[in-house]
Amino acid sequence: MEIIEKEWNKLVRDNVCASLEGNGAVVEMRVVRDKKELDCLLRGKLVEESREVESAQSIDEVVEKLADLETVKQALMRLHGISQGRLTRARIKKDKLKGTFGKGHFLISTKERNG
């Protein structure tokens, strides 16, 4: 039987390594304890999960990928002690100032005076 080695070098959910080991894989991992490094990895994970939402092919897949995005968002909030209330207040403030995305406005171009 051939052994296939894969390099991942990425932040994964807490139970992934145990699940892989349970399936017979030999896992090399580390726990990220440095707050700055974890912050950087979580922000990158937000981008990764956003791309997966973008490429989702069905509404069910969109829901699953949005759930992943929400999990990463919550982890980033916990890391920085950001409450759901604070995030909601910031969203409401921005929505009042700039609106939401409910009307589907798509900006094509602008012409403005320079100076």
N, C-alpha and C positions, 0 to 999 in steps of 0.2 A: 504494500500500500504506500502510495506516494504522500509525503508530507508537504503541505503547501504553507509557506510562511508569508504572512501579510503584514505590512507596516501600516499602522493607522495614524499614530501621532495626532490624536484629536480628543477633545473632551467628550465623554460619553455619559449617559444616564447612570445613576448609582448602581443599578442591578445588572448592567450589561456584562461586566467582567465575570460575575458569578454565574450568569446564564451561559456564557461561553465555556467556562470551566465545567459546568454541569453537562455540557454537550461534548466534553472530552478534549477541548482545546487547552493548550498550555498558554497562559496569558502572562504577559509582562506589562505591568501597569505601575503607576505611582499616584499618590494622592497630592493634589495641588493645594498647598497650604498658604502660599504667598498671595496676599489679597490683590496686589497689582497684576500678577500673572493670571489669576482667576478672572479678574475683571476683563482683561484682554481676551482671554479664551471665551468668556461668555458673550462678549460683544461680537466676536467672530462667529460664534454659534448662532447669534441672532441673524447675521447676514446669511449664513448657510441655510437656516430654517426658512428665511424669507424667500430665498431662491427656490426652495422646495415647494413653497406655497405657489410661487409663480409658475412652476412647471407642472403642478398637479393637473391631472386629466379629468377628474370627476369631482362633483361636489363633496362626496364622501371623503375623497383624498384631500380636498381643501380643508375640510373639517379636521381631519387627522393632523395635517401639517400646521394648521392654526393652533391646535392643542399643543403641539411640540413648541411652537413659537411662544405660547403663553407660559409653558413650563420654564423655558429659558428666561423669559421676562421676569417671572417671579423669583427665579434664582438670583438674577442680577439685582432685583429690588431688595431681597434679603441681605445680599452681600453688602449693600450700601445703606441698609436700614431705612429704605424708602417705603412708606406705608401706602396702601391702596388708596386711602383718602387723599394723600398728597398728590398721587398720580392723577386721580380723578379730578381734583381741583385744577391741576395744571392743564388737563385736557379740556375741561369746561371753559377755562379762561381763553385758551387758544381757539377753541371752537367759536366763542363769542367774537373774538377779535378777527379771525380770518375765515370763519365758516368751517363746514365739514366737507366731506367728499360726496354728499348725498345728491347733488344736482348734476354730477358728471361733467363739470366744466373742464375743458382741455385747452390749455393756453398754447396757441400756435406761435405768435410773435408779438412784439411790441415795438413802437417807435417812440423815442423819448428825446427831449432836448438834452444836449450835452453841455453841462456847465450852467 
